[in-house]
Amino acid sequence: MPSKPTQHDELNLKHQRPIAGESRRFITGEAVFFSPLPVPIGQTPMDLGGSFLDVNDTYLDVGSSNINKAFQTRVMIASGMLILIVSLIVGPFLAGLMSFGDPYGRTFTQIFIEFFSSGVAIGAWGSAGAGLLGLYVVISTTRTKARTRPIRFNRQRREVCFFAVGSDAPVIQPWEEMVSWLSVSTGVTGVGVMSTYTFGMAFDDPKADTVHFVNQGVMTPTHGLGKWEAIRVYMEKGPQYCPSKAAHEGRHTFDKEQADMLEEYQHNERSALGVGWWYLTHIITWWRFPYWVAEWDHRFSMKSLPNSIAEWSKPLPSEQWAKPSPALKEQSAKIEKAFAQGQDFMKYFNANLNETKAEESENS
């Protein structure tokens, strides 16, 4: 789960605790909260992007896998190779075509060689620049990911373990007290108004007297809703109800993609031209090399959790498992009944938000 930990509390979580279903406005948009009291939201559980690094009966690790690392590397290589191809082949060839009307009587070969000689320097410097830029992007994104430990959701203890960037001190948050939300921000660009969506989680750190924020940009609200529901259903129902552990990329991924491509050709789902294009694009991007880089990323950036939570992460006898609170059971039963009657998450909470706040005021 590519994420951006931050300390900026634009949602005012430290001083004003939200409740599930509440909406809050901030400078550039609005956020809708799914918890505290993480109730069902009526969305299909999904792990789009492959952020579930480990899933078992005790805990779920949510972080950043190496999905799309091979693609990122291929794009970087293709940029440099494109400069070389244009400088050494396409450019001289197009220039050579001018020989048919050349006033000096030069032949195609003469003009091609002339432009090829000039293209060597252009291609060398251009591809070197693109290569260095690509190398920086590939390495820096891996190093950034390596500094961030996964978030561990322990369903038997009903607690969540979070590590701030660069820290070995765990922040243990009760599951039902954790804050999560989906926000939409609106900005004006040169082509019009653009909306961006963010799935966020917050972790209270009483020792440091701060709140840690983890924000992940998502393509659509469905991506954020599906990820949160997958986490929630794991904590409340178990691993069999949520997506399985995300696969990692490597040279085996290349083998599978090649086998799938050939099978598509055998079943007339891909043309001979399509097969040729697949081989050409992979040769240009150095065949298996990007997938080897993905394997390196997986080994280097999969930061393990420290021994400080080894005991906390061990399985417990079933009789020692923490139980859901009566308030969560009651709220979940109410919203599931509302779903069965055709209401959605926001319609239910818009109708019950004032009632919930009134009850909380009476209790306090």
C-alpha positions as CSV (number, residue, x, y, z in Angstrom):
1,M,0.0,0.0,0.0
2,P,2.0,3.0,-1.2
3,S,1.3,5.6,1.5
4,K,2.3,9.0,2.8
5,P,2.7,9.2,6.6
6,T,2.1,12.8,7.7
7,Q,1.5,14.8,10.8
8,H,-0.8,17.4,9.3
9,D,-4.1,17.2,11.1
10,E,-6.3,19.0,8.7
11,L,-9.3,16.8,9.8
12,N,-8.8,17.9,13.5
13,L,-8.7,14.3,14.7
14,K,-6.5,14.9,17.7
15,H,-9.0,17.3,19.4
16,Q,-12.3,16.2,18.0
17,R,-13.0,12.5,17.7
18,P,-15.2,11.5,14.7
19,I,-17.8,8.7,14.5
20,A,-18.5,6.3,11.7
21,G,-20.7,7.9,9.0
22,E,-19.6,11.5,9.9
23,S,-18.5,13.9,7.2
24,R,-16.0,16.7,7.8
25,R,-14.9,19.4,5.4
26,F,-11.4,20.7,5.1
27,I,-9.7,23.3,3.0
28,T,-9.8,21.5,-0.3
29,G,-12.5,18.9,0.1
30,E,-14.5,16.6,2.4
31,A,-13.9,13.3,4.3
32,V,-16.3,10.5,5.3
33,F,-15.3,8.4,8.3
34,F,-15.7,4.6,8.5
35,S,-14.6,4.3,12.2
36,P,-14.2,4.4,15.2
37,L,-16.6,1.5,15.7
38,P,-15.7,0.0,12.3
39,V,-19.1,-1.1,11.0
40,P,-19.9,-2.7,7.7
41,I,-20.0,-0.2,4.7
42,G,-21.7,-2.5,2.2
43,Q,-18.8,-2.7,-0.2
44,T,-17.2,-5.8,-1.7
45,P,-13.8,-6.5,0.0
46,M,-11.0,-5.8,-2.5
47,D,-7.2,-5.5,-2.4
48,L,-6.6,-3.5,-5.5
49,G,-2.9,-2.8,-5.9
50,G,-1.7,-5.8,-3.9
51,S,-1.1,-4.4,-0.4
52,F,-1.9,-7.4,1.7
53,L,1.6,-8.7,2.4
54,D,0.6,-11.5,4.8
55,V,-2.8,-13.0,5.7
56,N,-3.2,-15.6,8.4
57,D,-5.5,-16.5,11.3
58,T,-3.6,-14.2,13.7
59,Y,-2.7,-11.1,11.7
60,L,-3.0,-9.2,8.5
61,D,0.0,-7.1,7.2
62,V,-0.9,-4.2,5.0
63,G,1.9,-2.4,3.2
64,S,3.5,-2.0,-0.2
65,S,4.2,-4.9,-2.5
66,N,6.4,-4.9,-5.6
67,I,3.4,-5.0,-8.0
68,N,4.2,-2.9,-11.1
69,K,7.9,-2.6,-10.2
70,A,8.8,-4.5,-13.4
71,F,6.5,-2.2,-15.4
72,Q,8.2,0.8,-13.9
73,T,11.6,-0.5,-14.8
74,R,10.4,-1.3,-18.3
75,V,9.2,2.3,-18.8
76,M,12.5,3.6,-17.6
77,I,14.5,1.3,-20.0
78,A,12.1,2.1,-22.9
79,S,12.7,5.8,-22.5
80,G,16.5,5.4,-23.0
81,M,16.1,2.8,-25.8
82,L,13.6,5.1,-27.6
83,I,16.2,7.9,-27.7
84,L,18.8,5.5,-29.1
85,I,16.4,4.1,-31.7
86,V,15.3,7.5,-32.9
87,S,18.9,8.9,-32.9
88,L,20.5,5.9,-34.6
89,I,17.8,4.4,-36.8
90,V,14.6,6.4,-37.3
91,G,16.3,9.8,-37.7
92,P,19.0,8.8,-40.1
93,F,16.5,6.7,-42.2
94,L,14.1,9.6,-42.5
95,A,17.0,11.9,-43.4
96,G,18.2,9.4,-46.0
97,L,14.9,9.5,-47.7
98,M,15.7,13.1,-48.6
99,S,18.4,11.8,-51.0
100,F,15.7,11.4,-53.7
101,G,15.5,15.2,-54.0
102,D,18.9,16.1,-52.7
103,P,20.3,19.0,-54.7
104,Y,23.9,17.9,-54.1
105,G,23.3,14.4,-55.5
106,R,24.1,12.6,-52.2
107,T,22.9,9.0,-52.0
108,F,20.7,7.5,-49.3
109,T,23.7,5.7,-47.7
110,Q,25.7,8.9,-47.6
111,I,23.0,10.9,-45.9
112,F,22.2,8.0,-43.5
113,I,25.8,7.7,-42.4
114,E,26.1,11.5,-42.0
115,F,23.1,11.7,-39.7
116,F,24.0,8.4,-38.0
117,S,27.4,9.9,-37.0
118,S,25.6,12.9,-35.5
119,G,23.0,10.6,-33.8
120,V,25.7,8.6,-32.0
121,A,26.5,11.5,-29.7
122,I,22.9,12.6,-29.3
123,G,21.8,9.0,-28.6
124,A,24.7,8.4,-26.2
125,W,24.1,11.5,-24.1
126,G,20.3,11.3,-24.3
127,S,20.0,7.6,-23.4
128,A,22.6,8.1,-20.6
129,G,20.5,11.0,-19.1
130,A,17.3,8.9,-19.4
131,G,19.1,5.9,-17.9
132,L,20.4,7.9,-14.9
133,L,17.0,9.4,-14.3
134,G,15.4,6.0,-14.6
135,L,17.9,4.5,-12.2
136,Y,17.2,7.2,-9.7
137,V,13.4,6.7,-9.9
138,V,13.7,2.9,-9.5
139,I,16.1,3.0,-6.6
140,S,14.5,5.9,-4.8
141,T,11.1,4.4,-4.9
142,T,12.4,1.1,-3.5
143,R,14.4,2.9,-0.8
144,T,11.3,4.9,0.2
145,K,9.3,1.8,0.5
146,A,12.0,0.1,2.5
147,R,11.8,2.7,5.2
148,T,8.1,2.0,5.9
149,R,7.0,-1.0,7.8
150,P,3.7,-2.7,7.2
151,I,0.7,-2.0,9.4
152,R,-0.2,-5.2,11.3
153,F,-3.8,-5.9,12.2
154,N,-4.1,-8.6,14.9
155,R,-7.6,-10.0,14.9
156,Q,-7.1,-12.2,17.9
157,R,-6.1,-9.3,20.1
158,R,-8.3,-6.9,18.2
159,E,-5.4,-4.4,18.0
160,V,-3.4,-2.7,15.3
161,C,0.4,-2.2,15.3
162,F,1.9,0.8,13.5
163,F,5.5,2.0,13.2
164,A,6.3,5.6,12.4
165,V,8.9,6.0,9.6
166,G,12.4,5.4,11.0
167,S,11.1,4.2,14.4
168,D,11.4,0.8,16.0
169,A,8.9,1.7,18.7
170,P,5.4,0.2,18.0
171,V,2.2,2.1,18.4
172,I,-0.5,-0.3,19.5
173,Q,-4.0,1.0,18.7
174,P,-7.2,-0.8,19.8
175,W,-9.0,-1.9,16.6
176,E,-12.4,-0.3,17.5
177,E,-10.8,3.0,18.3
178,M,-8.8,3.4,15.1
179,V,-9.9,6.2,12.8
180,S,-10.3,5.6,9.0
181,W,-11.8,7.7,6.2
182,L,-12.1,8.4,2.5
183,S,-11.7,12.0,1.4
184,V,-12.2,13.8,-1.9
185,S,-10.2,16.9,-2.7
186,T,-11.0,19.2,-5.6
187,G,-8.5,21.4,-7.4
188,V,-8.4,23.6,-10.5
189,T,-5.9,22.7,-13.2
190,G,-5.3,24.2,-16.6
191,V,-7.8,21.9,-18.2
192,G,-10.6,22.2,-15.6
193,V,-11.6,20.9,-12.1
194,M,-9.9,17.7,-10.9
195,S,-10.9,15.5,-8.0
196,T,-8.5,13.3,-6.2
197,Y,-9.4,10.5,-3.7
198,T,-7.5,9.5,-0.6
199,F,-8.0,6.5,1.8
200,G,-6.6,7.5,5.2
201,M,-6.0,5.9,8.6
202,A,-4.9,7.6,11.9
203,F,-3.0,6.1,14.8
204,D,-2.9,7.7,18.3
205,D,0.5,7.8,20.0
206,P,-0.1,8.8,23.6
207,K,3.6,8.5,24.5
208,A,4.6,11.1,21.9
209,D,1.3,13.0,22.3
210,T,0.7,12.9,18.6
211,V,-1.5,11.3,15.9
212,H,0.2,9.5,13.0
213,F,-1.6,9.8,9.7
214,V,-1.2,7.4,6.7
215,N,-2.7,8.6,3.5
216,Q,-3.0,6.5,0.3
217,G,-4.1,8.0,-3.0
218,V,-6.7,5.8,-4.7
219,M,-8.1,5.9,-8.3
220,T,-11.7,5.9,-7.3
221,P,-13.8,5.8,-4.1
222,T,-14.5,2.1,-4.8
223,H,-10.7,1.4,-4.4
224,G,-10.6,3.0,-0.9
225,L,-14.0,1.5,0.2
226,G,-13.1,-2.0,-1.0
227,K,-9.7,-1.9,0.8
228,W,-11.1,-0.8,4.1
229,E,-14.0,-3.3,3.9
230,A,-11.4,-6.0,3.2
231,I,-9.5,-5.0,6.4
232,R,-12.7,-4.8,8.4
233,V,-14.1,-8.1,7.3
234,Y,-10.7,-9.8,8.1
235,M,-10.8,-8.4,11.7
236,E,-14.4,-9.3,12.3
237,K,-14.8,-12.6,10.4
238,G,-11.4,-14.0,9.5
239,P,-9.0,-14.5,6.7
240,Q,-11.4,-16.7,4.6
241,Y,-13.6,-13.7,4.0
242,C,-11.0,-11.2,2.8
243,P,-8.6,-11.2,-0.2
244,S,-5.6,-13.5,0.1
245,K,-1.9,-12.6,0.3
246,A,-0.8,-10.5,-2.6
247,A,1.6,-12.2,-5.1
248,H,5.0,-10.6,-5.7
249,E,6.5,-10.0,-9.1
250,G,9.7,-11.7,-10.3
251,R,11.1,-13.7,-13.2
252,H,8.3,-16.2,-12.6
253,T,6.0,-13.3,-13.6
254,F,7.7,-13.0,-17.0
255,D,7.4,-16.8,-17.6
256,K,3.7,-16.7,-16.8
257,E,3.1,-13.6,-19.0
258,Q,4.9,-15.4,-21.9
259,A,3.0,-18.6,-21.4
260,D,-0.3,-16.7,-21.3
261,M,0.6,-14.8,-24.5
262,L,1.4,-18.1,-26.4
263,E,-1.8,-19.7,-25.1
264,E,-3.8,-16.7,-26.4
265,Y,-2.1,-17.1,-29.8
266,Q,-2.9,-20.8,-29.9
267,H,-6.6,-20.1,-29.2
268,N,-6.7,-17.3,-31.8
269,E,-7.1,-14.7,-29.2
270,R,-3.9,-12.9,-30.3
271,S,-2.6,-12.4,-33.8
272,A,0.9,-13.2,-35.1
273,L,1.5,-9.4,-35.2
274,G,0.5,-9.2,-31.5
275,V,3.0,-12.0,-30.7
276,G,5.7,-10.2,-32.6
277,W,5.0,-7.0,-30.8
278,W,5.2,-8.7,-27.4
279,Y,8.6,-10.1,-28.2
280,L,9.8,-6.8,-29.7
281,T,8.7,-4.7,-26.7
282,H,10.3,-7.1,-24.3
283,I,13.6,-7.3,-26.2
284,I,13.7,-3.5,-26.3
285,T,13.2,-3.4,-22.5
286,W,15.9,-6.0,-21.9
287,W,13.9,-9.2,-21.7
288,R,13.9,-10.5,-18.1
289,F,15.9,-7.8,-16.5
290,P,13.0,-5.7,-15.3
291,Y,11.6,-8.7,-13.5
292,W,14.9,-9.3,-11.8
293,V,14.8,-5.7,-10.6
294,A,11.3,-6.5,-9.2
295,E,12.8,-9.5,-7.3
296,W,15.5,-7.2,-5.9
297,D,12.9,-4.7,-4.8
298,H,10.9,-7.4,-3.0
299,R,14.0,-8.6,-1.1
300,F,15.3,-5.2,-0.3
301,S,12.1,-3.3,0.6
302,M,10.1,-6.0,2.5
303,K,11.0,-4.5,5.8
304,S,10.4,-7.0,8.6
305,L,8.8,-6.1,11.9
306,P,11.2,-5.9,14.9
307,N,11.4,-8.4,17.7
308,S,9.6,-6.0,20.0
309,I,6.2,-7.2,18.7
310,A,7.2,-10.9,18.3
311,E,5.2,-11.9,21.4
312,W,2.3,-9.7,20.5
313,S,2.1,-11.4,17.1
314,K,1.9,-15.0,18.4
315,P,-1.4,-16.9,18.1
316,L,-3.5,-17.0,21.2
317,P,-5.7,-19.9,22.5
318,S,-9.2,-19.2,21.2
319,E,-10.6,-18.7,24.7
320,Q,-8.2,-15.7,25.1
321,W,-9.3,-14.0,21.9
322,A,-10.6,-10.5,22.4
323,K,-14.3,-10.0,21.8
324,P,-16.2,-7.3,19.9
325,S,-17.7,-4.6,22.1
326,P,-21.5,-4.6,22.7
327,A,-21.6,-1.2,21.0
328,L,-20.0,-2.5,17.8
329,K,-22.3,-5.6,17.8
330,E,-25.4,-3.4,18.1
331,Q,-24.3,-0.9,15.5
332,S,-23.3,-3.6,13.0
333,A,-26.6,-5.4,13.5
334,K,-28.5,-2.1,12.8
335,I,-26.6,-1.2,9.7
336,E,-26.8,-4.8,8.3
337,K,-30.5,-4.7,8.8
338,A,-30.6,-1.3,7.0
339,F,-28.6,-2.8,4.1
340,A,-31.1,-5.6,3.8
341,Q,-33.9,-3.0,3.5
342,G,-32.1,-1.3,0.6
343,Q,-30.4,1.5,2.4
344,D,-26.7,2.3,1.7
345,F,-24.0,3.4,4.1
346,M,-24.4,7.1,3.9
347,K,-28.2,7.0,3.8
348,Y,-28.2,5.0,7.0
349,F,-25.8,7.3,8.8
350,N,-27.4,10.5,7.6
351,A,-30.6,9.3,9.2
352,N,-29.0,8.2,12.4
353,L,-26.1,10.6,12.9
354,N,-27.9,13.1,15.1
355,E,-29.3,10.3,17.2
356,T,-25.9,8.7,17.7
357,K,-24.3,12.1,18.7
358,A,-27.2,12.7,21.2
359,E,-26.6,9.3,22.8
360,E,-22.8,10.0,23.1
361,S,-23.5,13.3,24.7
362,E,-25.8,11.7,27.3
363,N,-23.2,9.0,28.1
364,S,-20.4,11.6,28.5
